[in-house]
């Protein structure tokens, strides 16, 4: 059947994807991944490895958690499979979570990766017609070993915080703020087996030497994602050579790291999981009548709320949120470099970081690099402190004028306005005429969807906002379609 007749049918190319059953050790889980396609069977293994004992293989709670960790990668493929089988102990709460998030991810992938353009696609998939449906996942989900549950609740402490750490500005600032406020804070890094780990390496080494609660989880999820791409005939098979700022297909990514750190949170009795997400990662959109989350669901406030609800239903007594929601990306970086310069020097925000001597350095050319260099330059900081070379600065600023960056439109306009005012960049006459500053970007912003004023827990709200306001122009609240000054 061709794409004109039923666009999504051509994407259903895998007969069966099977996950598990997990083989569990005290420091490791190994989950078989099996693809049945064109009467052939292909197998690989998803592995998570820990530096301390976190599982008891004889304990139902350990096995259940390991099964949920193993399931996350597979939840990207509902659009492409006839059947997905999750083997192992999953209770009703787990099954509902997997079903809902597999469906949500299928819709996001359909819009963001197929309808809005994707350099990794070939053939008919490049030109799919819009098909509005109630559900976009094409897979029947099976849980042959489902269990009634009755798992023991987790014993956690509300005063303990874990930061899902990556070496980027958001997780660095999240740790620095909670540490300054005097809370027991655990930076926990997800160590993918590929080059993605380069971005975290500088920060991880610093934390490992200086912060007692630092931990790392090694995982080969990047290899499993690449292996799955080999089974999608509409994806260029030279995908590894394509220079792009996006992943070819997946959009359920944060949870792959997030679930991986949960065994450490359970063992350490941690009651709060901090995700480093800012104001502009919570959006809803529509593509020709199909609603979506701009491909950012797993970075949005909705994701935080959904995960917290899941934790509570599982009796895990944890709260997931971001303390940075009221801040723009620009304010986050300004606070980090101004208040915590010794941490900011370990920041790596780059799509193509590389090793040079004993440190990781940013490439100085990609979208993330021009964004970071532009912002640091905009508020008078030195980009070379975090690994950029002096010769990177001018080309990054020039590229800001010619190429887009992944930031809210108002943030881009405010950054360009600042750089023009400082004489750091030159715009054409037409660019200058259309450019408008957006001073709200350098304010602390409270918005009923993106960052509600009561989103931050009451115990930490005032001390955090007091710090934010030392670097922001002021605080604003969105009411009746416009920004209003608010006193806090």
C-alpha positions in Angstrom: 0.0 0.0 0.0 1.5 3.4 -0.9 1.9 6.5 1.1 -1.0 8.3 -0.6 -3.5 5.6 0.5 -2.4 5.2 4.1 0.7 7.2 5.1 1.4 5.4 8.4 1.2 1.9 6.9 4.6 2.2 5.2 6.2 2.9 8.6 5.1 -0.4 10.1 8.1 -2.4 9.1 8.9 -4.5 12.2 6.7 -7.6 12.9 7.7 -8.0 16.5 10.0 -6.2 19.0 10.7 -8.2 22.2 12.3 -6.7 25.3 13.5 -8.9 28.2 13.3 -10.9 30.3 16.0 -8.9 32.2 19.0 -10.7 33.6 19.8 -9.1 36.9 23.0 -8.8 38.9 23.7 -6.6 41.9 25.6 -4.0 39.8 24.1 -4.6 36.4 21.1 -5.4 34.3 21.2 -7.0 30.9 18.0 -6.8 28.8 17.7 -8.8 25.5 16.3 -6.8 22.6 14.9 -9.0 19.7 13.6 -7.8 16.4 11.6 -10.1 14.2 11.5 -8.7 10.6 11.0 -10.3 7.2 11.1 -13.8 8.8 14.5 -13.0 10.2 15.4 -12.7 13.9 18.0 -10.1 15.1 19.2 -9.8 18.7 21.2 -7.4 20.8 21.5 -6.5 24.5 20.7 -3.3 26.4 23.0 -3.0 29.4 23.1 -0.7 32.5 26.0 -0.9 34.8 26.5 0.6 38.3 29.6 1.3 40.4 27.9 0.0 43.6 25.3 -2.6 44.5 21.8 -1.4 43.7 19.8 -4.5 42.9 18.9 -7.7 44.8 18.1 -10.2 42.0 15.9 -12.2 44.4 13.8 -9.1 45.3 10.6 -8.4 43.3 11.0 -4.6 43.7 14.5 -4.8 42.1 13.2 -6.9 39.2 10.3 -4.6 38.6 12.5 -1.5 38.5 15.0 -3.2 36.2 12.2 -4.2 33.8 11.0 -0.5 33.7 14.5 0.7 33.0 14.9 -1.8 30.1 11.5 -0.8 28.6 12.3 2.8 27.9 14.3 2.5 24.7 11.5 0.4 23.1 8.9 3.0 23.8 10.3 5.0 20.8 9.1 2.3 18.3 5.3 2.1 18.6 4.9 3.8 15.2 7.0 1.1 13.5 6.0 -2.3 15.0 3.1 -4.7 14.7 3.7 -6.0 18.2 6.0 -5.0 21.1 6.4 -7.5 23.9 7.6 -6.5 27.3 8.7 -9.6 29.2 9.1 -9.4 33.0 7.1 -8.2 36.0 5.0 -5.1 35.2 2.1 -4.1 37.3 -1.0 -2.2 36.1 0.6 1.2 36.9 3.7 0.3 34.8 1.6 -1.0 31.9 -0.6 2.1 31.8 2.6 4.3 31.9 4.2 2.4 29.0 1.0 2.4 26.9 0.4 6.1 27.3 4.0 7.2 26.8 4.4 4.9 23.8 1.3 6.4 22.2 2.4 10.0 23.0 5.9 9.4 21.6 4.5 7.9 18.4 2.5 11.0 17.8 5.4 13.3 18.5 7.7 11.3 16.2 5.1 11.3 13.4 4.9 15.1 13.5 8.4 16.1 14.4 10.4 13.5 12.5 8.2 12.8 9.4 5.9 15.8 8.8 8.3 18.6 9.7 11.3 17.4 7.7 14.2 15.2 8.7 17.6 14.9 6.9 17.9 11.2 7.9 14.9 10.1 5.8 14.8 8.4 2.4 12.1 7.2 0.0 8.4 7.7 0.5 8.8 8.5 4.2 10.3 11.9 3.2 6.9 13.0 1.8 4.3 11.5 4.0 0.8 12.9 3.7 -0.9 14.2 6.9 -3.1 11.5 8.5 -5.1 12.7 11.5 -5.9 9.8 13.8 -7.0 9.2 17.4 -3.9 7.1 18.0 -0.6 7.0 16.2 1.1 4.0 17.7 0.6 1.1 15.4 1.9 -1.5 17.9 -0.1 -4.0 20.0 1.6 -4.0 23.4 1.9 -7.3 25.2 2.8 -8.0 28.9 2.9 -11.8 29.1 4.3 -11.8 32.6 2.2 -9.1 34.2 1.9 -9.1 38.0 -0.5 -7.7 40.5 2.3 -5.8 42.1 2.0 -5.2 45.8 5.6 -3.9 45.8 7.0 -2.4 48.9 7.1 1.5 49.0 10.4 3.4 48.9 11.7 5.1 52.0 12.9 8.6 50.9 13.8 11.9 52.5 12.3 15.2 51.2 15.5 17.0 52.1 17.6 15.0 49.7 18.0 15.9 46.0 19.5 14.2 43.0 20.5 16.1 39.9 20.3 14.2 36.6 23.7 15.5 35.4 25.1 15.9 31.9 27.9 18.5 32.1 25.7 21.2 30.6 24.8 24.5 32.1 21.4 23.4 33.4 22.5 20.5 35.6 25.6 22.4 36.8 23.5 25.3 38.0 20.9 23.0 39.5 23.6 21.3 41.6 25.2 24.6 42.5 22.0 26.2 43.7 20.8 23.3 45.9 24.3 22.8 47.3 24.5 26.5 48.2 21.1 26.2 50.0 22.6 23.5 52.1 20.7 20.5 50.9 22.2 17.0 50.5 22.6 17.0 46.7 23.7 14.0 44.6 25.0 14.7 41.0 24.2 11.5 39.1 25.6 11.1 35.6 24.3 9.0 32.8 27.3 7.6 30.9 26.3 6.5 27.4 28.9 4.3 25.8 29.4 6.6 22.8 30.8 10.1 22.3 27.8 11.6 24.0 29.7 11.0 27.2 32.3 13.5 26.1 30.0 16.4 27.0 29.8 15.2 30.6 33.4 14.1 31.2 34.9 17.4 32.4 32.2 17.9 34.9 32.1 14.3 36.0 35.8 14.3 36.8 35.5 17.5 38.8 32.5 16.2 40.8 34.1 12.8 41.3 37.1 14.5 42.9 35.2 17.1 44.9 31.7 16.0 45.7 31.2 12.9 47.8 27.7 11.9 46.5 28.7 11.9 42.8 27.6 8.7 41.0 27.6 7.4 37.4 25.5 4.9 35.5 27.0 3.4 32.4 24.6 2.3 29.6 24.9 1.2 26.0 21.5 2.7 25.0 23.2 4.7 22.2 24.3 1.4 20.6 20.8 -0.1 20.9 19.3 3.1 19.3 21.8 2.8 16.4 21.0 -1.0 16.1 17.3 -0.2 15.9 17.9 2.3 13.0 19.3 -0.6 11.0 15.8 -2.1 11.0 14.1 1.1 9.7 14.4 1.1 5.8 13.3 4.7 5.5 16.3 5.9 7.5 19.6 6.6 5.7 22.0 3.8 6.6 24.9 6.2 6.6 23.2 8.1 9.5 26.4 8.2 11.5 28.0 10.4 8.9 25.2 12.9 8.7 26.0 16.1 10.6 22.8 17.3 12.2 21.6 18.8 15.5 18.9 16.1 16.0 18.6 12.4 16.5 17.3 10.5 13.5 14.1 9.1 15.0 13.9 8.9 18.8 12.1 11.4 21.0 11.7 9.4 24.3 15.2 10.0 25.4 15.4 11.7 28.8 13.6 8.7 30.4 16.3 6.4 29.2 18.7 8.2 31.5 16.1 9.1 34.2 15.0 5.5 34.8 18.6 4.4 34.8 19.5 6.5 37.8 16.4 5.5 39.9 18.1 2.5 41.5 20.6 4.9 43.1 17.8 7.2 44.3 16.0 4.2 45.9 19.2 3.0 47.6 20.1 6.5 48.9 16.6 7.4 50.0 16.4 10.5 47.8 13.0 12.2 47.6 13.6 14.8 44.8 14.9 14.3 41.2 15.9 17.6 39.5 15.9 17.8 35.7 17.7 20.7 34.2 15.0 22.3 32.0 14.3 26.0 31.4 11.3 28.1 30.6 11.2 27.5 26.9 11.0 23.7 27.0 7.3 23.6 27.7 5.2 24.2 24.6 2.2 22.8 22.8 1.7 23.2 19.1 -0.4 22.0 16.2 0.6 20.7 12.8 -2.3 20.8 10.3 -4.7 19.9 13.1 -2.5 17.4 14.9 -1.5 18.5 18.5 2.0 18.0 19.7 4.6 19.2 22.2 7.2 20.6 19.7 9.2 17.4 20.3 10.1 18.5 23.8 7.6 16.5 25.9 10.4 14.8 27.9 11.8 18.2 28.8 8.5 19.9 29.6 6.6 20.6 32.8 4.0 18.1 31.7 6.7 15.4 31.8 7.6 16.4 35.3 4.0 16.2 36.4 3.4 12.9 34.7 6.6 11.3 36.2 5.7 12.6 39.7 2.3 11.1 39.4 3.8 7.8 38.3 6.2 7.8 41.2 3.4 8.4 43.6 1.2 5.7 42.1 4.1 3.3 42.5 4.6 4.5 46.2 8.1 5.6 45.4 7.7 8.9 47.3 9.6 11.1 44.8 9.0 14.5 43.2 10.5 15.3 39.8 10.9 19.0 38.8 13.2 21.6 37.5 14.3 24.5 39.7 15.1 26.4 36.5 11.7 26.6 35.0 11.2 30.4 35.6 14.5 31.2 33.8 15.5 31.7 30.2 18.5 29.9 28.8 20.3 33.2 28.9 19.6 33.8 32.6 20.7 30.3 33.5 24.0 30.8 31.8 24.4 34.3 33.3 23.8 33.0 36.9 26.1 30.1 36.4 29.1 32.0 35.0 28.6 35.0 37.4 27.9 33.1 40.7 29.7 29.8 40.1 32.5 30.4 37.7 34.6 27.5 39.0 31.8 25.2 38.0 31.0 26.9 34.7 34.6 26.3 33.4 33.7 22.6 33.2 30.6 23.2 31.1 30.5 21.5 27.7 27.5 22.2 25.5 28.4 20.9 22.0 27.1 18.5 19.4 30.6 17.5 18.4 32.9 17.7 21.5 36.4 16.3 21.1 39.2 15.2 23.4 42.4 17.3 23.4 45.1 16.3 25.9 43.4 15.6 29.2 40.2 17.7 28.6 37.1 17.7 26.4 36.7 20.7 24.2 33.7 22.1 22.3 33.9 22.1 18.5 33.2 25.9 18.3 31.1 25.4 15.1 27.8 23.7 15.9 24.4 25.2 16.8 24.9 24.8 20.5 28.4 26.4 20.3 27.3 29.5 18.6 24.4 29.7 21.0 26.7 29.5 24.1 29.4 31.8 22.7 26.7 34.3 21.7 25.2 34.4 25.2 28.5 34.5 27.0 29.6 37.4 24.8 26.2 39.1 25.3 26.7 39.5 29.0 30.4 40.1 29.0 31.7 36.7 30.0 34.8 35.0 28.5 34.0 31.9 26.2 37.5 30.6 26.5 36.9 29.8 30.2 34.9 26.7 29.2 37.1 25.5 26.4 36.4 27.7 23.4 39.4 29.1 21.5 39.7 32.8 20.8 39.4 32.1 17.1 36.0 30.5 17.7 34.3 33.6 18.9 34.0 35.8 15.8 32.8 32.9 13.5 30.2 31.9 16.1 28.9 35.5 16.3 28.8 35.8 12.5 26.8 32.5 12.3 24.3 33.8 14.8 23.3 36.4 12.2 23.0 33.9 9.3 21.7 30.7 11.0 19.0 29.8 13.4 19.5 28.5 16.9 17.3 26.3 19.0 15.8 28.9 21.4 12.5 30.6 21.8 12.1 33.3 19.2 12.0 36.1 21.8 15.3 34.9 23.3 17.0 34.9 19.9 15.8 38.5 19.3 16.9 39.7 22.7 20.4 38.1 22.2 20.8 39.7 18.8 19.6 43.1 20.2 22.2 42.9 23.0 25.0 42.0 20.6 24.0 44.7 18.1 23.9 47.3 21.0 27.4 46.2 22.1 28.7 46.4 18.5 29.6 42.7 18.5 27.6 41.9 15.4 26.3 43.8 12.3 22.8 43.2 10.8 21.5 44.2 7.4 19.1 47.2 7.2 16.1 44.9 6.8 17.3 42.8 9.8 17.7 45.8 12.0 14.2 47.1 11.0 12.5 43.9 12.0 14.5 43.2 15.1 12.8 43.9 18.4 14.2 43.5 21.9 12.4 41.3 24.4 13.4 42.4 27.9 11.2 39.7 29.5 13.9 37.2 28.6 16.2 38.7 31.3 13.4 38.6 33.9 12.3 35.7 36.1 9.1 34.7 34.4 6.0 33.0 35.9 3.5 31.6 33.5 0.5 29.3 34.2 1.7 26.7 31.8 5.5 27.0 31.4 6.3 28.0 35.0 3.5 28.4 37.5 4.3 30.7 40.4 3.7 27.8 42.8 5.6 25.2 40.7 8.7 25.4 43.0 8.2 23.7 46.4 7.5 26.3 49.0 10.5 25.4 51.2 13.0 26.4 48.5 11.0 28.9 46.4 11.9 32.2 48.2 15.7 31.5 48.6 15.9 30.4 45.0 14.0 33.4 43.6 16.1 35.7 45.8 19.2 34.4 44.1 17.6 34.6 40.6 16.7 38.3 41.1 20.3 39.2 41.8 21.0 38.6 38.1 17.6 39.2 36.5 16.1 42.6 35.7 13.0 41.7 37.8 10.1 39.3 38.0 7.1 39.0 35.7 3.8 37.1 35.7 1.7 36.3 32.7 -1.9 37.5 33.1 -4.6 38.4 30.6 -2.3 38.0 27.6 0.6 40.1 28.7 3.5 40.3 31.2 3.0 42.2 34.5 5.5 43.1 37.1 5.2 41.0 40.2 6.7 41.5 43.7 8.0 38.3 45.4 
